Amino acid sequence: MRFKTELENIELANNYKGKKVDIFGVPYFYTCIIPKSEPDINQNFGGCCMYGGLTFNSSENERDKLITVQVTIDNRQSLGFTITTNKNMVTIQELDYKARHWLTKEKKLYEFDGSAFESGYIKFTEKNNTSFWFDLFPKKELVPFVPYKFLNIYGDNKVVDSKSIKMEVFLNTH
């Protein structure tokens, strides 16, 4: 299968050009339509489109790294769970996806009949204590959910050290 990943800018794209990469991305569209301005790619190549999701391929990516995610519900430490990656340097997209997947499966984060949670976010803290977060629920202007609008948060292809990243989820029921 072929993939097209979109990155925030040309400089970021050039970092990966011609290099062997690993891909972990959440597709926003299958059977991509590629503009004619990209002549080296068939206009409709039958692959999938995503934002970011690239890490350099490394033979060091052998053993699973365990990352504990602490969950706070209504300002009370409630539970923790573990996600894994086989990468030393991992994209935030991969970690975010795996955390949301666990929360959806085990805590019904996203339900058609309505989630028990009204709001929430996932916070990432790096080794130097720099932190950033993503809202777990789409903004009203993104509803109905349109994947390419929501998933472009990964266009910066943020990569972190899997051995030192700290993840926390904060959920509110009211």
N, C-alpha and C positions, 0 to 999 in steps of 0.2 A: 504494500500500500504506500502511496506517496502522501506526504504531508506538506502543508504550507503553514508556516508560523509567521505571525506578524509581530514585529517588535516596535518599540517606542520610537526609535530613530535609526538612521542609516549607520551611525557609528557603532551602535550596539549590534546591528546586523553584521557589520564587517568583522566584528570580533569572532564570529562563528563561521564566516564564509570560508569554504574549502577545508574545514576541519571536521574530524569525526566527532559526532555528538550523540548524546543520549536524549531521547524525547519522552517527556511525561507531560501531556497536556490534556486539557478538557476541550474536545472539539465543540465549536459553536455552529459548524455547518458541515455536512457531508456533501460530496460531489461539488466541490468548490468551483466557482466561476472566477477565472483569473483574467485580469484586464489584458487587452491586446498590447499594452505598453510593456508587458513582460514577455517578449517574443520567445525566450528559451523554454517557456513552459506552455504546454498545451492549454488552450482556453478552458477546457473542462476536462480535468484529468482524472476525475473519479476518486480523488483522495479526500482528505478532510482538512478543514481550516481551523487554526487555533491561534491563540496569542501566547507568546513566550513558550515556556516549557523546555528550554534547552539547557543542558549542562555538557561540559566537555567530557568525552568518553575517557574513562580511566580504568586501568587494570586493577587499581586499588579498591574498586567498588566490589568487594567480595562478600563481606559479612554484613548481616543486617545490623543497623544501628537502631536502638530503641529510643523513642522520644515519648516522654510522659506528658500528657495533656491534662492539666488541672481544670476542673469545671466548677464554676461558682454559679449557683442559681439563687436569685433574689438575695444577693449579698451574703450568702452562706456557702462556705466551701462544701461542696456536695460529693464530688467523686473525681476520680482520675481514670484515664485509660491510656493505653500505649499504642502508638503507631510505629511502623517500621519503614526504613528505606535502606537500600543497599549502597547509597551514595555518601561520600564524605561531604561533597558540596551538592546541595539539593535546592531545587526551586521552591519558593514559597507556595507556588501553585500546587505542587505535589503534596506538600504538608497540609495546606488548606483543604484540598480535595479529600485527603484521607481522614482528616478530622471531621469534616462535614458528613462524609459517608458514614463514619461510625455513629455520629450524633443522629443522623437520619434513621439508621437501622436500629439502634438501641434505644434512643430517646424520642423518636418520631419528630425530629426537628422540623421537617417539611412534610405536612400531611394535606391531602386534598380536602379533608373535612375540617381543617384548621389545626394549627399547631397549638400545643399547650403554652408555647412561648410567644410573647408579643414583640420582643426585641432582643438583640444580643450582638455580640461581636467577638471576634477571635483576635487575640493579641500575641504578637511575636516580639521577643526581647532577645537581642543579640548579645554576644560576649561582652561588648563594651557598654552595655546597658542602653543602647539605642533601641527604641521600640516603635512599632507601628501596628496598625490594626485594620481589619476589614469588617464591615457590617455584615452580619449573617442573613439579613433580610433585605430584599431589594427595595430601593426607594420607590415611592408611589409612581414616579414617572417611568419606571421600568416595568410596571405591571400594565398589561399582561407581560409576563416574562419573555424577553427577547434575548436569547443567549449571547449574540455578538455584542450587545450593549453592556451586558453585565460582566462578561468574561474579559473585556478589555482592561480590567484592573491588573491583569497579568502581563500586559504589554511591556512593562519594564524588565521582565525576566529576572526578577530579584532572586539571587542565589545566596544561600547562607550555609554556614558550617553546621552539619548535622550533629556534631558532638557537643556543640555549645548553645544551640538555639533553645530557648524556653518558650513554651506555648501555653496559653491560658484561654479559656472560653468563659465568657460572662453572659448569662441568660437571665431574662426577666419574664415572669408569668403575668405581670400586670403593669 
